[in-house]
Amino acid sequence: MKIGVISDTHIPINCCDLPSELISALKGCDLIVHAGDLIDLFVLEELKKISKVEAVCGNMDLPRAQAALEKKKIIKVAGKTICVMHGYGNPDMLVSILKEEFLSQKPDIIIFGHSHMPMSEYIDNVLFFNPGSATDTTFAPYRSYGMIEIEDGEIKAAIHKLS
């Protein structure tokens, strides 16, 4: 199972389209997860042309997107529990906030956004994974996306920089 992970695309505020390099990288994914702040739903339509998509809303999404998407989602794939939420509040507190939100779900992976800072780190046996922003460097040193592969019960995760 190959999962492409993006967040904080902020389209059409940061740019008009998803970067072509990102589109190419997402081809071949079994699933794409968008962790919020897409801004407008047309981003999901573009992603659905590539693969199956799961998404949550973020704090900056337009009202139409917030109404159409859940704030958090639990996805069960390849024998793993993946919890997805954009996040909120102080970026320095995101891990604590997400632990509190998903404690009872016993997740294997928590995917989030909000801070624009890429993160792939195990904390208390849970992979906390933030792909960063594919379109913005306001709060991050580079634009990025993530890939998570689950094979034979093993999770491999990587952050990829966009040029």
C-alpha positions as CSV (number, residue, x, y, z in Angstrom):
1,M,0.0,0.0,0.0
2,K,1.5,3.3,-1.2
3,I,0.0,6.4,0.3
4,G,0.8,9.9,-0.9
5,V,0.4,12.6,1.8
6,I,-0.1,16.3,1.3
7,S,-1.3,19.2,3.3
8,D,-1.6,23.0,3.4
9,T,-1.8,23.4,-0.4
10,H,-3.7,26.7,0.0
11,I,-4.9,26.7,-3.6
12,P,-5.7,29.2,-5.1
13,I,-4.1,31.5,-2.5
14,N,-0.5,30.3,-2.7
15,C,-0.6,29.2,-6.3
16,C,-3.1,28.2,-9.0
17,D,-2.4,24.5,-9.3
18,L,-0.7,21.6,-7.6
19,P,2.9,21.5,-8.7
20,S,3.5,19.2,-11.7
21,E,6.4,17.5,-9.8
22,L,3.9,16.6,-7.1
23,I,1.3,15.3,-9.5
24,S,4.0,13.0,-11.1
25,A,5.0,11.7,-7.7
26,L,1.5,10.9,-6.7
27,K,0.8,8.7,-9.7
28,G,1.0,5.1,-8.7
29,C,-0.3,5.7,-5.2
30,D,-3.0,3.5,-3.9
31,L,-4.4,6.4,-1.8
32,I,-3.8,10.1,-1.4
33,V,-4.4,11.7,2.0
34,H,-4.8,15.5,2.2
35,A,-4.5,16.8,5.7
36,G,-6.4,20.1,5.3
37,D,-6.1,23.7,4.2
38,L,-6.7,22.8,0.6
39,I,-8.9,26.0,0.6
40,D,-11.2,25.0,-2.3
41,L,-12.7,21.6,-3.1
42,F,-11.5,21.6,-6.7
43,V,-8.1,20.5,-5.4
44,L,-9.7,17.2,-4.4
45,E,-11.2,16.8,-7.9
46,E,-7.7,17.1,-9.3
47,L,-6.4,14.5,-6.9
48,K,-9.2,12.1,-7.6
49,K,-8.0,12.0,-11.2
50,I,-4.8,10.3,-9.8
51,S,-6.1,8.0,-7.1
52,K,-8.5,7.4,-4.3
53,V,-8.5,10.4,-1.9
54,E,-9.2,10.9,1.8
55,A,-9.2,14.4,3.2
56,V,-10.0,16.5,6.2
57,C,-10.7,20.2,6.4
58,G,-8.3,22.7,7.9
59,N,-8.7,26.1,9.6
60,M,-8.2,28.1,6.5
61,D,-10.6,26.2,4.2
62,L,-13.4,28.0,2.6
63,P,-16.9,27.4,4.2
64,R,-17.9,25.1,1.3
65,A,-14.9,22.9,2.0
66,Q,-15.4,22.9,5.7
67,A,-19.0,21.9,5.3
68,A,-18.0,19.0,2.9
69,L,-15.1,17.6,4.9
70,E,-14.8,16.2,8.4
71,K,-12.4,17.7,10.9
72,K,-10.8,14.4,11.6
73,K,-10.9,10.9,10.1
74,I,-9.9,7.4,10.9
75,I,-8.7,5.2,8.0
76,K,-8.0,1.5,8.3
77,V,-5.7,0.2,5.5
78,A,-3.3,-2.6,5.2
79,G,-3.9,-3.7,8.8
80,K,-3.0,-0.2,10.2
81,T,-5.1,2.5,11.8
82,I,-4.3,6.0,10.4
83,C,-5.8,9.0,12.1
84,V,-6.0,12.2,10.1
85,M,-6.5,15.8,11.4
86,H,-5.3,19.1,10.2
87,G,-4.5,20.4,13.7
88,Y,-5.1,23.7,15.3
89,G,-3.6,26.1,17.8
90,N,0.0,26.7,18.6
91,P,2.2,24.6,16.2
92,D,4.5,23.8,19.1
93,M,1.6,22.0,20.8
94,L,0.4,19.9,17.8
95,V,1.8,16.6,19.0
96,S,0.1,17.0,22.4
97,I,-3.2,18.1,20.8
98,L,-3.2,15.2,18.4
99,K,-2.4,12.7,21.2
100,E,-5.4,14.0,23.1
101,E,-7.7,13.9,20.0
102,F,-6.7,10.3,19.0
103,L,-5.6,8.6,22.3
104,S,-8.6,6.2,22.4
105,Q,-8.1,5.1,18.7
106,K,-4.7,3.4,19.3
107,P,-3.4,4.7,16.0
108,D,-0.3,3.4,14.1
109,I,0.0,6.7,12.2
110,I,-1.3,10.2,12.8
111,I,-1.2,12.4,9.7
112,F,-1.5,16.2,10.2
113,G,-0.7,19.6,8.8
114,H,-1.2,23.1,10.1
115,S,2.5,24.0,10.9
116,H,3.8,23.6,7.4
117,M,6.8,21.9,9.0
118,P,7.6,18.4,7.7
119,M,7.8,15.8,10.4
120,S,8.2,12.0,10.4
121,E,8.8,10.8,13.9
122,Y,7.8,8.0,16.1
123,I,6.5,9.1,19.5
124,D,5.1,6.5,21.9
125,N,5.1,3.9,19.1
126,V,3.0,6.1,16.9
127,L,4.3,7.7,13.6
128,F,3.5,11.4,13.7
129,F,3.6,12.5,10.0
130,N,3.3,16.0,8.7
131,P,4.1,16.2,5.0
132,G,4.7,20.0,5.1
133,S,3.3,22.2,2.5
134,A,3.6,21.4,-1.2
135,T,3.1,25.1,-2.2
136,D,4.4,27.3,0.6
137,T,7.6,28.1,2.4
138,T,6.2,30.8,4.7
139,F,6.7,28.6,7.8
140,A,9.0,26.0,6.4
141,P,12.4,25.8,4.8
142,Y,11.2,24.1,1.6
143,R,8.0,22.8,-0.1
144,S,7.4,19.1,0.4
145,Y,5.0,16.1,0.4
146,G,5.2,12.7,2.0
147,M,5.0,9.0,1.1
148,I,4.0,6.2,3.4
149,E,4.4,2.6,2.3
150,I,2.9,-0.2,4.3
151,E,4.1,-3.7,3.3
152,D,3.9,-6.9,5.3
153,G,2.9,-4.9,8.4
154,E,6.0,-2.6,8.2
155,I,5.6,1.2,7.8
156,K,8.1,3.1,5.8
157,A,7.7,6.9,5.7
158,A,9.6,9.6,3.9
159,I,9.4,13.4,3.4
160,H,10.2,14.5,-0.2
161,K,11.4,18.0,-1.0
162,L,9.9,19.7,-4.1
163,S,12.2,21.8,-6.3
